[in-house]
Amino acid sequence: MTFMVAFLQSCWGTLLQMAPALLLGFLAAGIISAFMSETFVKKHLGGRGLAPIAKAALLGVPMPLCSCGVLPVAAALRRSGASRGAIVAFLISVPQTGADNIFVVWSLLGLAFAVYSPISAFLSGLFGGAVCEYYGGRKQQTDPGETATLGMEKPRKTIPAILKYSYLTLVDDIAGALLLGIAIAGIIAVMIPDGWIGAHLGSGFGAMILMLLAGIPVYVCSSGSVPIAAAFMAKGAGPGAALVFLITGPASNAAGLAAIARMLGWRCALLFLVSLVTFAFGSGLLLNEIYTLLPADAVQLPHPPHGGGAGSPLQLICGLILLALIAYSLIKNHLTSRRKVMAEAEMLVLQVSGMSCRHCAGMVTEALQQLPGTGEVEVDLNTGKVYIRPADGSAGPELAAARTAVEKLGFSCE
């Protein structure tokens, strides 16, 4: 069996295994988003002390936002007067999990892991938020005269609107990262011998170090990180090591840390990282101990398929639907990018770094549309370009003003 055949079979098997849960999770995330208003978020994240920190950590658990999409929300919350601790708690708990992610964890890692993971996300946000609130240095000042919106779409309470958000917008957000995660899981499954990690690094601290080194530097979405964690567990890494990756991978990356430093200062960014790593290791060690106490039939250890089985009829149907949604998203975005490039000469074009989801695009679009002279704004997530068409009879917004509006959201702009 060639490497490519084994790789494709492993990827297909992983996709079949997670497709039913992911489609159900998309729907749950859409329903939650439909009833999550901007007023509600601002109301519960304002104030000082531990209460808003706890609320921010708890509110972040079900929200369907990635580590880049949460940054502009955090920037707007800071300008609205939210405490530093609440902002950090939100930044930590949101990317780790979400309604869609919980279902995927259940499908690949089992019920025990699916219950423990969101609890860990909440507690890690509470811990990191408290550390940054009380040891992060001088309090951040806000401008009471500056208005800030979170860029959240208005509640969509009709069934067609919920379905559109669940199966078009959310798929647009994670399609590329999800395919990358499945591909990396396939490479791990084919190239690393079964049990190798456990034999050479152990299932505890050594494997956790490996997961930490893999998780911190790069961006990986919460759903895309699950098949990678499952593949490492199948090669001998313990559940605690997988949890370290699921915490540090989505919640930390180089671009995100730089944005946090611009927003809250480098001292707070360092405390953010230290508290995240400290909690990840502690939570991972505790999960290892819990797994030793659980009965064998209550623990699901992942075994990524090598044989390319067809799966159950439900898995096959859901897998084909998920593939169709991903293909539609990628083709649509590619064609949209080509049309924008053809019309580039007619517009002001910004190159923005750090965007990777529709929420980021919505925040940037809303901020630029508030500038005088701005007409239509389009964001191409594939290239990072933002196209600003002048309003009728106008020369368009000033370049300096456009750059400032984008950088206030936590992104870098050229």
C-alpha positions as CSV (number, residue, x, y, z in Angstrom):
1,M,0.0,0.0,0.0
2,T,1.5,3.3,-1.1
3,F,1.9,6.2,1.3
4,M,-0.6,8.3,-0.7
5,V,-3.3,5.6,-0.6
6,A,-2.9,5.1,3.1
7,F,-2.9,8.9,3.7
8,L,-6.1,9.4,1.8
9,Q,-7.8,6.4,3.5
10,S,-6.9,7.8,6.9
11,C,-8.1,11.3,6.0
12,W,-11.4,9.9,4.7
13,G,-11.9,7.7,7.7
14,T,-11.3,10.7,10.1
15,L,-13.7,12.9,8.1
16,L,-16.4,10.2,8.2
17,Q,-16.0,9.7,11.9
18,M,-16.4,13.4,12.7
19,A,-18.9,14.5,10.0
20,P,-22.2,13.7,11.8
21,A,-21.0,15.4,15.0
22,L,-19.6,18.4,13.1
23,L,-22.9,19.0,11.2
24,L,-24.9,18.8,14.4
25,G,-22.4,21.1,16.1
26,F,-22.7,23.7,13.3
27,L,-26.5,23.8,13.9
28,A,-26.0,24.2,17.6
29,A,-23.5,27.0,17.1
30,G,-26.0,28.7,14.7
31,I,-28.8,28.5,17.2
32,I,-26.6,29.9,20.0
33,S,-25.4,32.7,17.7
34,A,-29.0,33.6,16.8
35,F,-29.8,34.5,20.4
36,M,-26.4,36.1,21.4
37,S,-26.8,39.8,21.1
38,E,-24.0,42.5,21.4
39,T,-25.9,44.2,24.2
40,F,-25.9,40.9,26.2
41,V,-22.1,40.4,25.8
42,K,-21.3,44.0,26.8
43,K,-23.6,43.9,29.8
44,H,-22.0,40.8,31.3
45,L,-18.4,41.7,30.6
46,G,-18.4,45.1,32.2
47,G,-17.3,46.0,35.7
48,R,-14.4,45.0,37.9
49,G,-13.5,42.0,40.1
50,L,-13.9,38.3,39.7
51,A,-17.6,38.3,38.7
52,P,-17.1,39.7,35.1
53,I,-14.0,37.5,34.7
54,A,-16.1,34.4,35.5
55,K,-18.9,35.6,33.3
56,A,-16.5,36.2,30.4
57,A,-14.9,32.8,30.8
58,L,-18.3,31.1,30.9
59,L,-19.7,33.1,28.0
60,G,-16.8,32.2,25.9
61,V,-17.2,28.4,26.1
62,P,-20.2,28.0,23.7
63,M,-19.3,30.9,21.4
64,P,-18.4,29.9,17.8
65,L,-15.3,32.1,17.4
66,C,-11.7,31.2,16.5
67,S,-8.5,32.7,18.0
68,C,-8.3,35.4,15.4
69,G,-12.0,36.2,15.3
70,V,-12.0,36.8,19.1
71,L,-9.3,39.5,18.9
72,P,-11.4,42.3,17.4
73,V,-14.2,41.5,19.8
74,A,-11.8,41.8,22.7
75,A,-10.5,45.1,21.3
76,A,-14.0,46.5,21.1
77,L,-14.8,45.2,24.7
78,R,-11.7,47.0,25.9
79,R,-12.8,50.3,24.4
80,S,-16.3,49.7,25.9
81,G,-14.8,49.6,29.4
82,A,-14.5,45.8,30.1
83,S,-11.9,44.9,32.6
84,R,-8.5,43.5,31.6
85,G,-9.2,40.3,33.4
86,A,-12.6,39.8,31.6
87,I,-10.9,40.4,28.3
88,V,-8.2,37.9,28.9
89,A,-10.7,35.3,30.2
90,F,-12.7,35.8,27.0
91,L,-9.6,35.5,24.9
92,I,-8.6,32.2,26.6
93,S,-11.9,30.4,26.8
94,V,-13.5,31.3,23.4
95,P,-11.0,29.7,21.0
96,Q,-10.6,26.4,22.9
97,T,-14.1,25.2,22.4
98,G,-17.5,26.0,21.1
99,A,-20.8,24.3,20.4
100,D,-19.5,22.7,17.2
101,N,-16.2,21.7,18.8
102,I,-17.8,19.9,21.8
103,F,-19.6,17.5,19.4
104,V,-16.4,16.8,17.4
105,V,-14.5,16.0,20.6
106,W,-17.3,13.6,21.6
107,S,-17.1,11.8,18.3
108,L,-13.3,11.4,18.2
109,L,-12.2,11.4,21.8
110,G,-15.2,10.2,23.7
111,L,-17.8,11.5,26.2
112,A,-15.4,11.8,29.2
113,F,-13.1,14.1,27.2
114,A,-16.1,16.1,25.8
115,V,-17.3,16.8,29.3
116,Y,-13.9,17.6,30.7
117,S,-12.8,19.9,27.8
118,P,-15.4,22.7,28.2
119,I,-15.0,22.7,32.0
120,S,-11.2,23.1,31.5
121,A,-11.8,25.9,29.0
122,F,-13.9,27.8,31.5
123,L,-11.4,27.3,34.4
124,S,-8.4,28.2,32.2
125,G,-10.1,31.5,31.3
126,L,-11.0,32.2,34.9
127,F,-7.4,31.5,36.0
128,G,-5.7,33.5,33.2
129,G,-8.1,36.4,33.6
130,A,-7.6,36.6,37.4
131,V,-3.8,36.5,36.9
132,C,-3.8,39.3,34.3
133,E,-6.3,41.4,36.2
134,Y,-4.3,41.5,39.5
135,Y,-0.7,41.2,38.2
136,G,-0.9,42.8,34.7
137,G,0.5,46.2,35.8
138,R,-1.2,49.6,35.3
139,K,-4.9,49.6,34.5
140,Q,-5.7,50.3,30.9
141,Q,-7.4,53.6,30.2
142,T,-10.4,53.8,27.9
143,D,-11.8,56.7,26.1
144,P,-15.3,57.3,27.4
145,G,-16.2,59.3,24.3
146,E,-15.3,56.5,21.9
147,T,-18.0,54.2,20.8
148,A,-17.2,50.6,20.1
149,T,-19.2,47.9,18.5
150,L,-18.4,44.2,18.6
151,G,-19.1,43.6,15.0
152,M,-21.5,40.8,15.9
153,E,-24.2,40.2,13.4
154,K,-27.7,41.0,14.6
155,P,-29.6,38.0,16.1
156,R,-30.9,35.7,13.3
157,K,-34.0,34.0,14.8
158,T,-35.6,32.7,11.6
159,I,-34.8,29.1,10.5
160,P,-33.4,30.0,7.1
161,A,-31.1,32.6,8.7
162,I,-29.9,30.1,11.3
163,L,-29.3,27.4,8.6
164,K,-27.4,29.9,6.4
165,Y,-25.1,30.9,9.3
166,S,-24.6,27.3,10.4
167,Y,-23.8,25.7,7.1
168,L,-22.5,28.6,5.0
169,T,-20.9,31.2,7.2
170,L,-19.4,28.8,9.8
171,V,-18.2,26.4,7.0
172,D,-16.5,29.4,5.3
173,D,-14.7,30.1,8.6
174,I,-13.2,26.7,9.2
175,A,-13.1,24.9,5.8
176,G,-9.4,25.5,5.2
177,A,-8.3,24.9,8.8
178,L,-10.4,21.8,9.1
179,L,-8.9,20.2,6.0
180,L,-5.5,21.1,7.2
181,G,-6.2,19.5,10.6
182,I,-7.5,16.3,8.9
183,A,-4.4,16.2,6.6
184,I,-2.0,16.6,9.5
185,A,-3.8,13.8,11.3
186,G,-3.5,11.6,8.2
187,I,0.2,12.3,8.0
188,I,0.7,11.4,11.7
189,A,-1.4,8.2,11.3
190,V,0.7,7.0,8.4
191,M,4.2,8.2,9.3
192,I,4.4,7.6,13.1
193,P,4.3,3.9,14.2
194,D,1.6,2.9,16.6
195,G,2.6,3.4,20.2
196,W,5.8,5.3,19.2
197,I,5.0,8.4,21.3
198,G,4.2,6.4,24.4
199,A,7.3,4.2,24.0
200,H,9.7,7.1,23.6
201,L,8.2,10.1,25.4
202,G,5.7,8.4,27.7
203,S,2.0,9.3,27.9
204,G,2.6,12.0,30.5
205,F,5.0,14.9,30.9
206,G,7.2,14.2,27.9
207,A,4.2,13.9,25.5
208,M,2.8,17.2,27.0
209,I,6.0,19.0,26.1
210,L,5.7,17.7,22.5
211,M,2.1,18.9,22.3
212,L,3.1,22.3,23.8
213,L,5.8,22.8,21.2
214,A,3.4,21.9,18.5
215,G,0.5,24.0,19.8
216,I,1.9,27.4,20.7
217,P,3.6,28.8,17.6
218,V,0.9,28.1,14.9
219,Y,-2.7,28.9,14.4
220,V,-5.1,26.0,14.5
221,C,-8.9,26.3,15.0
222,S,-10.6,24.3,17.7
223,S,-12.4,21.9,15.4
224,G,-9.3,21.4,13.2
225,S,-7.1,20.6,16.3
226,V,-9.3,17.7,17.4
227,P,-8.3,15.2,14.7
228,I,-4.6,16.1,15.2
229,A,-5.0,15.4,19.0
230,A,-6.8,12.2,18.3
231,A,-4.0,11.1,15.9
232,F,-1.4,11.8,18.6
233,M,-3.4,9.8,21.2
234,A,-3.6,6.9,18.8
235,K,0.2,6.9,18.6
236,G,0.6,6.7,22.4
237,A,0.2,10.2,23.8
238,G,-2.0,10.3,26.9
239,P,-5.3,12.2,27.2
240,G,-3.5,14.9,29.1
241,A,-1.1,15.6,26.3
242,A,-4.0,15.8,23.8
243,L,-5.7,18.3,26.1
244,V,-2.5,20.4,26.2
245,F,-2.7,20.7,22.4
246,L,-6.4,21.4,22.4
247,I,-5.8,24.3,24.9
248,T,-2.6,25.9,23.6
249,G,-3.2,25.3,19.9
250,P,-6.4,27.3,19.4
251,A,-5.8,29.8,22.2
252,S,-2.2,30.9,21.4
253,N,-0.3,31.7,18.3
254,A,2.4,34.3,17.5
255,A,0.1,36.7,15.7
256,G,-2.5,36.6,18.5
257,L,0.1,37.2,21.2
258,A,1.4,40.2,19.3
259,A,-2.2,41.6,19.1
260,I,-2.7,41.0,22.8
261,A,0.5,42.9,23.5
262,R,-0.6,45.9,21.4
263,M,-4.0,45.8,23.2
264,L,-3.1,45.2,26.8
265,G,0.8,45.5,27.0
266,W,3.6,43.0,26.8
267,R,3.5,42.2,30.5
268,C,-0.2,41.1,30.2
269,A,0.6,39.1,27.0
270,L,3.4,37.3,28.8
271,L,1.1,36.6,31.8
272,F,-1.5,35.4,29.3
273,L,0.9,32.8,27.9
274,V,2.4,31.7,31.2
275,S,-1.0,31.2,32.8
276,L,-2.3,29.3,29.7
277,V,0.7,27.0,29.7
278,T,0.6,26.5,33.5
279,F,-3.1,25.6,33.5
280,A,-2.8,23.4,30.4
281,F,-0.1,21.2,32.1
282,G,-2.0,21.1,35.4
283,S,-5.3,20.3,33.7
284,G,-3.6,17.7,31.5
285,L,-2.0,15.9,34.5
286,L,-5.4,15.9,36.3
287,L,-7.1,14.4,33.2
288,N,-4.5,11.6,33.1
289,E,-5.3,10.7,36.7
290,I,-9.1,10.8,36.0
291,Y,-8.6,8.4,33.1
292,T,-6.9,5.9,35.4
293,L,-9.9,6.0,37.7
294,L,-12.6,5.6,35.0
295,P,-13.8,2.1,34.1
296,A,-12.4,0.8,30.8
297,D,-15.8,0.9,29.0
298,A,-16.2,4.6,29.9
299,V,-12.9,5.6,28.1
300,Q,-12.8,5.9,24.4
301,L,-9.2,5.8,23.0
302,P,-9.0,7.1,19.4
303,H,-8.0,4.7,16.7
304,P,-7.9,6.6,13.4
305,P,-8.8,4.2,10.6
306,H,-6.1,2.9,8.3
307,G,-8.2,0.6,6.2
308,G,-10.4,3.3,4.5
309,G,-13.6,1.7,5.6
310,A,-16.9,3.1,4.2
311,G,-18.3,3.8,7.7
312,S,-22.0,3.6,8.6
313,P,-24.6,4.9,6.1
314,L,-25.2,7.9,8.4
315,Q,-21.4,8.7,8.4
316,L,-21.2,8.3,4.7
317,I,-24.2,10.6,4.0
318,C,-22.9,13.2,6.5
319,G,-19.3,12.9,5.1
320,L,-20.5,13.6,1.5
321,I,-22.6,16.6,2.7
322,L,-19.7,18.0,4.6
323,L,-17.4,17.6,1.6
324,A,-20.0,19.3,-0.6
325,L,-20.2,22.3,1.8
326,I,-16.4,22.6,2.0
327,A,-16.0,22.4,-1.7
328,Y,-18.7,25.0,-2.3
329,S,-17.0,27.3,0.2
330,L,-13.6,27.0,-1.3
331,I,-14.8,27.3,-4.9
332,K,-17.0,30.3,-4.1
333,N,-14.2,32.1,-2.2
334,H,-11.8,31.4,-5.1
335,L,-14.1,32.9,-7.7
336,T,-14.9,35.9,-5.5
337,S,-11.1,36.5,-5.1
338,R,-10.6,36.5,-8.9
339,R,-13.4,39.1,-9.4
340,K,-12.0,41.4,-6.8
341,V,-8.5,41.2,-8.3
342,M,-9.9,42.2,-11.7
343,A,-11.6,45.3,-10.2
344,E,-8.6,46.2,-8.0
345,A,-7.6,49.3,-10.0
346,E,-11.0,51.0,-9.1
347,M,-10.6,50.7,-5.3
348,L,-8.4,51.5,-2.4
349,V,-6.8,48.2,-1.4
350,L,-5.4,47.4,2.1
351,Q,-3.3,44.3,2.9
352,V,-4.4,43.2,6.4
353,S,-2.7,40.5,8.4
354,G,-4.3,38.3,11.0
355,M,-7.8,37.7,9.5
356,S,-9.0,34.2,9.0
357,C,-12.7,34.0,9.6
358,R,-15.9,35.7,8.6
359,H,-16.2,37.4,11.9
360,C,-12.9,39.2,11.4
361,A,-14.1,40.3,7.9
362,G,-17.3,41.6,9.5
363,M,-15.4,43.6,12.1
364,V,-13.1,45.2,9.4
365,T,-16.0,45.9,7.1
366,E,-18.0,47.6,9.8
367,A,-15.1,49.7,11.0
368,L,-14.3,50.9,7.4
369,Q,-17.9,51.6,6.5
370,Q,-18.0,54.2,9.3
371,L,-15.3,56.3,7.6
372,P,-16.4,59.3,5.4
373,G,-16.3,58.6,1.7
374,T,-16.5,54.8,2.0
375,G,-18.9,53.0,-0.2
376,E,-18.8,49.2,-0.6
377,V,-16.2,47.2,1.4
378,E,-15.2,43.7,0.5
379,V,-12.8,41.4,2.4
380,D,-10.9,38.6,0.7
381,L,-9.8,36.2,3.5
382,N,-7.7,34.1,1.1
383,T,-5.3,36.9,0.3
384,G,-5.9,39.2,3.3
385,K,-6.8,42.1,1.0
386,V,-9.6,44.6,1.8
387,Y,-11.2,46.4,-1.1
388,I,-12.8,49.8,-0.4
389,R,-14.9,51.3,-3.2
390,P,-15.5,55.1,-2.9
391,A,-19.0,56.3,-2.2
392,D,-20.7,58.0,-5.2
393,G,-19.2,61.4,-5.8
394,S,-16.4,60.8,-3.3
395,A,-12.7,60.2,-3.7
396,G,-13.0,57.5,-0.9
397,P,-11.6,57.5,2.6
398,E,-8.2,58.7,3.6
399,L,-5.6,55.9,3.6
400,A,-4.3,56.9,7.1
401,A,-7.8,56.8,8.5
402,A,-8.5,53.4,7.0
403,R,-5.3,52.0,8.4
404,T,-6.0,53.4,11.9
405,A,-9.5,51.9,11.8
406,V,-8.2,48.4,11.0
407,E,-5.3,48.5,13.5
408,K,-7.7,49.5,16.3
409,L,-9.2,46.1,15.9
410,G,-5.9,44.4,16.6
411,F,-4.9,43.6,13.1
412,S,-1.8,44.8,11.2
413,C,-2.3,46.8,8.0
414,E,-0.1,47.7,5.1
